[in-house]
């Protein structure tokens, strides 16, 4: 014990002697940080969790993109010219040629209600087309082919709310990595918040309507159920927690991009819904964010809550502004116990400080 104490004191004694030798007694000034950039404070009671430790969450169905496996059975077709016959529909022509009706409409400048007439010549664009089955999600389709879902969005000009329908054919861009095995394609796929927002809902069968949100976590909706989203945002956004701002929106000092803000709070602080909404995701499949809840609020607005230790809601659950959706933690790549909070309009991250009440 005595040796241990002596070991700790020796460096301190040397430091005191060294400071006494500095002319005029001047010492280097400690760096001053803005309140939102304070460095981590050591704590005798805090022990950082590993990002891969389990996050406590309610019993729930598997992620929607795991419920319906996707086979990479896209059909490649060559460009051709098709002459419209009596009784033809755009969907029927797509089925006959193996192309996508949306792709044919884009190639020929057709607009809703997509009127075609006998004798009209239509350009059928070449490409690989995947036939969407009921229950398949954009994420699962992208993972099956080992490409980013955002590339499929761009190739097919998909727009919000990015709902897939069984029977439609989506154009599959060529994989840049050239991976061919199922394992290699799955390893090439990386899941992100944007993927969940735009490709996390199962494809609806013909004439199928999305399921209504549930009001209690006691009922578990099946993964294959598409969830109806709010149409309108109600009221203004509120802070999810009250704490010390330790990370701001935008590029950081080392060039990393932060799509939200980070708020330091004690472990197990209640994380509150910033507005009325529906849970689009509750899980821990994005390693950097750890325990994660994503809410959709209507009018294209979404909020994201990361680094949680416990998740208290499940996908498809309706929540009210101020309702506790999770408990804070340090899961994922958190530097300290904190909450990662994002605000998005469509696919675009928005600085939350511009939408929240002043501190």
N, C-alpha and C positions, 0 to 999 in steps of 0.2 A: 504493500500500500504506500509506504514511504517513498520507494523508488518511483512509483507512478506519479506521485505528487511532484517530486523533484524534476521529473521529465517534463511536466507541464509548466513549471515555473521557470526553467532555464531559458527557453526562448523568450519569455516575457522580460526577464532580467536583461538579456542581450539587447532587446528592442529598446528598453529604457536607457541603457548606456549609449546606444547608437543615437538616440534622439537628443541626448545631452551634448553630443559633439556637433550638432548642427548649429552654425553661426546664428547668433541672435535668438536661439531657441525656436526658430521657425520650423514648422512641420508641414508636409504636403497637406493641402486642404482636401477633405473628403468630397467626392462627387455629390452634387445635389440633384435629386431626381424630382420631376413633377409627381404630383400625387398619384397619377395613373401609371407611373413607371417605377414605383418602388420595388427594389429587389426583394426576393423572397426573404422572409424573416424566419430564423431558426426557431424551432419549438421543441421542447422536451417531450411533448405528448404527440407530436405529429410524425408519422412514419409513412413515407410515400408508397402508395399501392403500385403494384406492377400493372401495366396497361392490359395485360392478358388475364388478370384475375377476373373471376366471374362477377357479373353485376346482378344484383337481386332484382327480379322482376316478377310480375304476375304470371300465373299460368296462361299461356296463349298458344294460338295455332302457329305452325312454322311460318316463316316469311312467305309472302305471296309468291315470290319468284322461285321458291323451292317446292311449291305444291304441285305444279304441273311441269314435269321435265319436258324439255324441248329437244327434238331431234334436228340436227343440222342437215335437213333434207331439201334445201333450196334447189329449185330447178333453174338451170341456166338456159336462156333463150337468145336467139339472134334477132337483130333488128329486122323488121318486115313492114310491109304495107298491107293493111287489111281493108277490104271493101265491105261496107256495112250492108247487111241483108235485111229484108223486111222482118220485123219482130225482134231484131237485135237490141240488147241493152248493153250498157258499158260493162256491167259486171259479167254478163254472159260472154262478151268478147274477151274479157280478162281470163275467164275460166277456159275458154277455147284456145287461147294463145299461150297461157301460162304467165302472162304479165300481170301487173297490178292495175286495177281500174283507176286508181289515183294517179299512177305514173302515166297511163294513157291520156288522161284528162290534161295533165300538165304538159305533155309533149305536143298536144294538139290545141292548146289554149282554150279548152272547154271550161265553162263555168257552170255552177249549179243553175238549173236542175239537170245539166249535162244532156241536153237534147242532141240526138244524132238522127240522121235520115238515111234511107236506103240509097245506095250508090256513093255515099260519102267515103272518101279514102282517109283512113286513120294511120298515123305513124305509130308503130308498136316499138317502144324502146327496148334495146337489149339490156341484159343484166341477169343477176341471180335474184330470184324472188322466193321468199319464204311465205308459205301459206299459214296464216295465223289460226290456231285452234282455240276453242273456248278455254278460258282459264290461264292461257299463256300470258306472261308479262313481257314488257320490253326488256327488262333486265335479264330475264331468262333467255330470251332470244339472242341478245347481245353476247351473253356468256357462252351460249352454245356455239357461236361462231368466232369467239375470241376477239371481239372488236368492241370499241366503246359505243355505248348506247347513243351518245351524242352524235356519232357519225351516222347512225341510222336515222335519227331525227332530221339531220341536215339533208341526207340523201332523199328522204321522202317528204320533205317540207312539212313535217308534222307541227301542229300548233297546239297551244293550250286548249283543252285540258289533256291532250295526248292520249285520248281513249282509243284503244285498239278494239276492233270488232272481229269476231270469228268469221273466217271466210275472206278477209282482205289479204292482199299479198303485199309484203313490204320488200323494198329493194335492199339487198345486203351488199354493202361495199366490200371490196377486196380487203382481206386481212393484210396489214402491212408487215406483220412478223412472219408470215408464211407458215405458222403453226398448223398442224393437221390433226393431231390426236385429241381426243376429248380432254385428257388431262392437261395438255399444253394450252388448249384454247381456254379452259377454265382458269389456268394460272395467269393467262395474259389479261384477264378481265380484272378491273379495279372498281370497287363500288364507291360511289360518292353521294353526297346529299342531292345533287342535281339528278342523279340516276333514280333515286328513290322518289323524288318529286315528279319526274316525268315518265318513268318507266316502271313504277312499282305497283300499278293497278292491273288486275287480271283482265284479259280481253272478255268482252261481253258477247254472249251468244246473240243470234238474231232476235230482235224484239225483246231482249232481256233488259231490265232496268237495274240500276245500282241499288244495293241494299241501303236501307235507312240506318243512320248511326244509332248505336245503342246508348242508353243512358246510365248504365252501370257496368263496372268491370267484372261482375259475377257471370255474365254471359259471354262466351267466347265465339266470335264469328269465324266461320271457315275461311281458310286462306284464299279459296277460289272465289270469294264474294268480293265484287267491286263495291266500293263504298261511295255513296253520294256525298258530294262536297258542298259546303255552304256557298250560296250565291253572292251574298253581300257581307262585307265587313261591318260589324256593329260596334260603334264607338271608337275611341282612340286606344292606342297601345299603352300598357303599363309596364313598369319594371318587373322582371321575373323574380329578382332578389334585390336586396339593398346591401351593398358592400363597397369594397374599394376597387375602383376601375384600374386594372393592371394591364390591359391590352386594348388598343384602339383598332378601329376598322382601317383596312388598307395595308399597304406594304410595310413590313417591319424594318428594323435597323439593318438586319442581315439580308434583306431582300425577299423574305418569305411573305406570302400573301395571307392576310387575315380577313375572312369574309364576314366577321362579326366583331364582337367585343368580348373581353374576358373580365369577369367580376370575381374578386377574391372574397370568399365567405367561409365560415367554419364548416367542417364536414357535417352532413345531415341537416343542413339548412333547407327548409321547404322551398322548392322551385315552383313558382306560380305561373299559370297560363297568362300570357300577356293580353289576350283577348278571347272572346268566345270562339270556339272552333271545333274541329274534328281531328282526332289523332290519325295521322297518316302513317306513322311509324313509331314503334317503341322497341328498342333492341340495342345490341352492341356489336353490330357487324362492320362498322367503320372504326378500325382500330384507333385512329388518331383521336376520335371524339369519345371513345368509351361508351358508357351508358348514355343513350341518345333518345330524345323524344322530338318528333316533328309534328307540328300542328298546322292545318290549313284553315284559313279564316274567311275565305270569300274575296271576291274582287281581285284574285290573283295573289293575295298576301299569304305568306308562310312564315312561321317562326320555328327556330331550331334551338334546342337546349341540350348541351353536351357536358361530358365529364361527370355524369350523375353516378351515384353509388346504388340507388334504388329507383326502379321505374314503377310508378303507381297507376299507370293507365295502360291501355292496350289499343291496338289498331282498330279503328272503327268506332271508338268511344267518343261521344259528344262531351265537351268540357265547357265550363263557364270561366269567364275572366276572373282571375284571382284564385282559381281552384288549384290545389297542389297536384302536380303531375309527376314529380320526382323529388328525390332528396339529393342534395349536392354531394360531391365527392372529388376524387382526384384520378378517376379512371381515364383511360386513354393516354395521350401524351401530355397530360396536365403538368405544369411546373409546380403546382401547389394546389390545395383545395380551392376550386374555382368553378364558375359556371361559364361555359362558352355559349354566347347568345347571338343568333343570327336573325336577320329580317330580310326576306326576299319578296320582290315583286315579280311574279312570273319566275323566270330562271335567273334574274339579275339580283345579286346581293346588294342591299341598301344599308347605308350607315344607320344603325339603330338610334344613335344619339340625335339624329334629325327627326325621329318619329316618337321619341319618348319624352316624358315631362322632364324639365330641367332638374339637375341633381340638387 
